[in-house]
Amino acid sequence: MKAAGIVPWMLTGDKKETALNLANAAGLVSSPAKVIDLCEVVDRDVAVLVEQLHRELSVEFYSQSAR
């Protein structure tokens, strides 16, 4: 997927542990450093935060793909 420029996102209503296990089993993450946990977000607008994270991750992804 990375070579095709596809950046997967996973949104779930499961418990955090279940979501992490599913993401690992599906190969969406290989380390906890790549997981962004929005469970504790209370004082910021989640939509704004997700947009900001998407921009940051897209820049990181495309800079790594260019190497």
C-alpha positions in Angstrom: 0.0 0.0 0.0 2.8 2.4 0.8 4.3 2.1 -2.7 0.9 3.0 -4.1 0.6 6.1 -1.9 -2.2 4.7 0.2 -2.2 5.8 3.9 -4.6 3.6 5.9 -6.6 4.9 8.8 -8.4 2.7 11.3 -11.4 4.1 13.3 -13.1 1.7 15.7 -15.5 1.8 18.6 -13.8 -1.2 20.2 -11.8 -1.1 23.4 -8.3 0.4 22.8 -6.6 -2.9 23.4 -8.9 -4.7 20.8 -8.2 -2.0 18.3 -4.5 -2.2 18.7 -4.6 -6.0 18.4 -6.7 -5.7 15.2 -4.3 -3.1 13.7 -1.3 -5.2 14.5 -2.9 -8.4 13.1 -3.9 -6.5 9.9 -0.4 -5.1 9.5 -1.6 -1.5 9.8 1.0 -0.7 12.5 4.3 -2.3 13.3 5.1 -0.3 16.5 3.2 1.7 19.1 5.0 4.8 17.9 2.7 4.8 14.8 -0.5 4.8 16.8 -2.3 8.1 17.5 -4.8 7.6 20.3 -7.7 10.0 20.2 -9.4 8.5 23.3 -8.0 11.2 25.7 -8.8 14.2 23.5 -11.3 16.3 25.4 -10.2 19.9 25.1 -9.7 20.2 21.3 -12.0 19.8 18.5 -11.4 16.2 17.3 -12.1 17.1 13.6 -9.4 19.8 13.7 -7.0 17.5 15.4 -7.6 14.7 12.8 -7.1 17.2 9.9 -3.8 18.4 11.5 -2.6 14.8 12.0 -3.5 13.9 8.4 -1.5 16.8 7.1 1.5 15.9 9.2 1.4 12.2 8.4 0.9 12.9 4.7 4.0 15.1 4.6 6.0 12.4 6.5 4.7 9.6 4.3 5.5 11.4 1.0 8.9 12.5 2.2 9.8 8.8 3.0 8.4 7.6 -0.3 10.6 10.0 -2.2 13.7 8.4 -0.7 
